[in-house]
Amino acid sequence: VQLQASGGGWVQPGGSLRLSCAASDSMFRFDGMGWHRQAPGKQRELVATTTPGGDTTYADSVKGRFSISTVNAKNTIYLEMNSLKPEDTAVYYCYARRLGTTGWGTYWGQGTEVTVSS
């Protein structure tokens, strides 16, 4: 399984970006998908998750500003980011995971960098 993340870039505080993550397999073959991020000098943190059934969770720091969604026909996961803050600056990684016969398997995208500054 391959995941290809895109959509990062530079944006001013208060701006918006939409990240995309295209998977090489159907969304319905995964038990969960989502986004993590890692800021310079910090540990990677979970940002948002979703399931094929549409259940979502968000980190407290992004609730009300970020929205995760999927388009199953395109095998793509999106992260809509609004009201961006400098503290949202990080490399964003998408992932997808599923339970197989040998246990959980997690697949990662290559990361896309988001910079929020004036």
C-alpha positions as CSV (number, residue, x, y, z in Angstrom):
1,V,0.0,0.0,0.0
2,Q,1.3,3.4,-0.9
3,L,0.1,6.8,0.4
4,Q,1.0,10.0,-1.4
5,A,0.5,13.2,0.6
6,S,0.3,16.7,-1.0
7,G,-1.0,20.2,-0.5
8,G,1.4,21.6,2.0
9,G,3.0,25.1,1.7
10,W,3.3,28.5,3.2
11,V,0.3,30.4,4.5
12,Q,-0.2,33.4,6.6
13,P,-1.8,33.1,10.1
14,G,-5.6,32.9,9.7
15,G,-5.3,31.3,6.3
16,S,-6.4,27.9,5.0
17,L,-4.9,24.9,3.3
18,R,-6.2,21.5,2.2
19,L,-4.0,18.5,2.4
20,S,-4.6,15.4,0.3
21,C,-3.5,11.9,0.7
22,A,-4.0,9.5,-2.2
23,A,-4.0,5.8,-1.3
24,S,-3.2,2.9,-3.7
25,D,-5.9,0.8,-2.1
26,S,-9.6,1.2,-1.4
27,M,-10.6,3.2,1.7
28,F,-12.9,0.3,2.6
29,R,-10.0,-2.0,3.1
30,F,-8.7,0.1,6.0
31,D,-10.0,0.2,9.6
32,G,-8.8,3.7,10.2
33,M,-7.1,6.7,8.5
34,G,-5.8,10.0,9.6
35,W,-3.1,12.6,10.0
36,H,-0.2,13.1,12.3
37,R,2.1,16.1,12.4
38,Q,5.6,16.7,13.7
39,A,6.8,20.2,14.5
40,P,10.6,21.0,14.6
41,G,12.0,19.7,17.9
42,K,8.8,18.1,19.0
43,Q,7.3,14.6,19.1
44,R,4.9,13.5,16.4
45,E,1.3,14.1,17.5
46,L,-2.0,12.8,16.2
47,V,-4.1,15.5,14.5
48,A,-7.2,13.8,13.2
49,T,-8.6,10.3,12.5
50,T,-11.5,8.9,10.6
51,T,-13.0,5.5,9.8
52,P,-14.8,4.1,6.8
53,G,-18.0,4.6,8.7
54,G,-17.3,8.3,9.0
55,D,-16.4,8.5,12.7
56,T,-13.9,11.3,13.4
57,T,-11.7,12.5,16.2
58,Y,-9.5,15.5,16.5
59,A,-6.7,16.8,18.8
60,D,-8.0,19.5,21.1
61,S,-5.6,22.0,19.5
62,V,-7.3,21.7,16.1
63,K,-11.0,21.1,17.0
64,G,-13.2,23.6,15.3
65,R,-10.5,24.5,12.8
66,F,-9.5,21.3,11.0
67,S,-11.8,18.8,9.2
68,I,-10.9,15.3,8.0
69,S,-12.8,13.7,5.3
70,T,-12.5,11.0,2.6
71,V,-13.6,10.5,-0.9
72,N,-13.9,6.8,-1.3
73,A,-14.2,6.9,-5.1
74,K,-10.8,8.6,-5.2
75,N,-9.2,6.6,-2.4
76,T,-8.2,10.0,-0.9
77,I,-8.1,11.4,2.6
78,Y,-8.3,15.1,3.0
79,L,-7.4,17.5,5.9
80,E,-9.1,20.9,5.6
81,M,-7.2,23.3,7.8
82,N,-8.7,26.7,8.6
83,S,-7.7,29.6,10.9
84,L,-4.2,28.4,10.8
85,K,-1.8,29.5,13.5
86,P,2.0,29.6,13.6
87,E,1.9,26.6,16.0
88,D,0.3,24.5,13.3
89,T,3.7,24.7,11.4
90,A,4.8,21.1,11.0
91,V,5.3,18.2,8.6
92,Y,2.0,16.5,8.2
93,Y,1.9,12.7,7.6
94,C,-1.1,10.7,6.5
95,Y,-1.6,7.1,7.5
96,A,-3.9,4.2,7.0
97,R,-4.1,1.1,9.1
98,R,-5.9,-2.3,9.0
99,L,-6.0,-5.5,10.9
100,G,-4.6,-8.4,8.9
101,T,-3.9,-12.0,9.6
102,T,-0.5,-11.1,11.2
103,G,-1.7,-8.2,13.2
104,W,-2.1,-4.4,12.6
105,G,-0.4,-2.9,9.6
106,T,0.1,0.9,9.4
107,Y,1.0,2.6,6.2
108,W,2.5,6.1,6.0
109,G,2.6,8.9,3.5
110,Q,5.9,10.7,2.9
111,G,4.9,13.9,4.7
112,T,4.0,17.4,3.4
113,E,5.3,20.5,5.1
114,V,3.1,23.3,6.3
115,T,4.5,26.6,7.3
116,V,2.3,29.3,9.0
117,S,4.0,32.6,9.3
118,S,3.7,36.2,8.4
